[in-house]
Amino acid sequence: MDMKKRIHLELRNRTPSDVRELVLDNCRSVEGKIEGLTAEFVNLEFLSLINVGLISVSNLPKLGKLKKLELSDNRISGGLDVLAEKLPNLTHLNLSGNKLKDISTLEPLKKLDNLKSLDLFNCEVTNLNDYRESVFKLLPQLTYLDGYDIEDREASDSDGEVDGDGVDDDDDEEGEEEEDEDGEEEDFDEEEEDEEDEEEVEGEEDDDEVSGEDEEENLLIPPVPLIYYQYLHIFVCKDFPVLTMRTQCF
């Protein structure tokens, strides 16, 4: 998919001025240049153009609010002066995996007064002697180069984040509200389940009490007394009757 079509899809019925974050990674650039991106994206703060085949950034429009630019894995070898001209508020720039060979190609970045973080991983320039010292000397406004400061301390998560990284703040707030609502619903469901469990336990206890009462009642019922009585039984013999006493139990 080419860059123009990708931008059209990313808009999703929004106007360019509504967009604060635009990710165009892995789309196809025509002749290695930026296409379809205009100055109408006046509120854009984060732009990602990773692996789009860029050779030049000369077609980059004026984006006064852009803070973070991802240009890694392209074929850019120079022409960085346009960045200072078109992106005056840029704070984070990733040029990793490009064709930058000399420290001199980075000189235009001196004009980016707000630049705090620069990434040049997998660029030939990183193989130069005293590469880090030279870059920090050239760009004194930098805080982090390739994720580390001048004293080789790694950037913390908070330092590494750009104001535009969580760019759609409104969307984040809505997401948090939805999470809160979901949490409340879950808590309510858990309360209902707890109440049902308590009712079941109480019901079982009631059944146990009833069965216990039945057993107690059964224990209280006196056993049926055995009734003994005697009766006379007369055997009649040939010569004379014999009178005997027998005992019967019921």
C-alpha positions, -999 to +999 in steps of 0.1 A: +000+000+000+014+034-009+017+062+016-012+083+003-037+055+007-023+046+041-028+082+053-064+082+040-071+049+059-055+063+091-077+093+090-109+072+096-133+100+087-114+125+108-100+157+095-062+161+095-064+187+123-079+161+146-049+137+143-023+138+170-006+105+162+001+091+127+018+057+122+027+049+085+052+021+092+060-004+063+039+014+037+055+022+003+069+056-005+072+067-041+107+076-053+118+075-016+099+106-007+071+115+017+038+118+000+002+126+011+013+143+043+004+180+044+006+210+067-031+204+075-019+181+103-015+211+125-019+192+158+003+162+149+027+154+178+039+119+168+048+107+133+062+072+126+077+064+091+096+032+099+108+011+070+090+030+042+120+033+018+127+069+024+158+084+008+150+120+016+128+140+040+127+170+017+089+167+012+082+169+049+056+196+056+056+222+083+045+205+115+049+230+143+036+207+171+055+176+162+076+163+191+086+128+181+097+116+147+105+079+139+126+075+107+144+042+115+152+015+089+152+038+058+179+049+034+184+085+045+220+097+040+217+134+046+195+164+040+186+168+077+185+206+075+148+204+066+140+190+101+151+221+118+131+242+094+099+222+094+099+208+130+109+235+154+096+217+185+110+183+179+123+166+211+129+130+200+144+118+167+151+082+157+174+078+127+185+042+135+193+019+105+199+047+080+229+055+058+244+082+080+282+079+078+298+111+091+293+134+121+290+163+097+257+150+084+243+157+119+253+193+120+218+206+108+204+192+140+221+219+160+192+242+151+168+219+169+169+237+202+144+213+219+160+181+208+166+159+239+169+124+225+186+111+193+189+074+182+215+064+156+217+026+162+230+006+132+242+037+114+278+037+101+285+069+120+284+050+153+316+031+143+337+063+144+362+069+171+349+090+199+314+089+183+295+096+215+318+124+227+317+140+192+279+140+190+273+154+225+298+181+217+281+189+184+246+188+200+249+202+235+211+203+239+210+165+238+202+146+270+203+111+256+221+095+226+211+060+218+193+057+251+221+069+274+232+103+287+267+117+285+277+098+316+264+065+302+233+065+325+204+048+308+173+068+302+144+061+326+110+052+313+097+086+322+126+103+304+122+081+273+085+089+269+075+119+248+046+141+256+032+128+223+039+091+231+006+086+248-005+111+223-043+108+224-048+119+260-085+122+256-086+086+243-065+075+273-088+093+297-118+076+281-101+043+283-094+049+320-130+058+326-141+026+309-117+006+330-131+023+361-166+015+350-156-021+343-140-023+377-171-010+394-192-036+375-168-064+385-169-052+421-207-052+420-208-087+405-184-099+431-206-084+459-237-102+444-218-135+442-206-130+478-242-123+489-254-154+470-227-175+487-237-162+521-274-170+514-264-205+503-243-210+535-272-196+556-296-220+538-273-249+545-270-238+582-308-236+584-311-271+569-286-284+594-305-267+622-338-283+610-323-317+607-307-312+641-341-303+656-356-334+640-330-355+656-335-339+690-373-344+687-367-381+678-345-384+708-372-368+731-398-393+720-398-421+746-395-456+733-427-476+731-428-498+762-429-534+758-461-548+770-461-580+788-491-599+799-499-632+811-527-655+802-538-688+812-535-717+789-553-749+796-540-781+783-565-808+783-551-841+789-567-874+786-572-878+823-574-842+836-569-807+825-535-789+833-536-753+840-504-734+829-493-697+829-478-682+798-463-648+791-466-629+758-447-598+747-459-571+723 
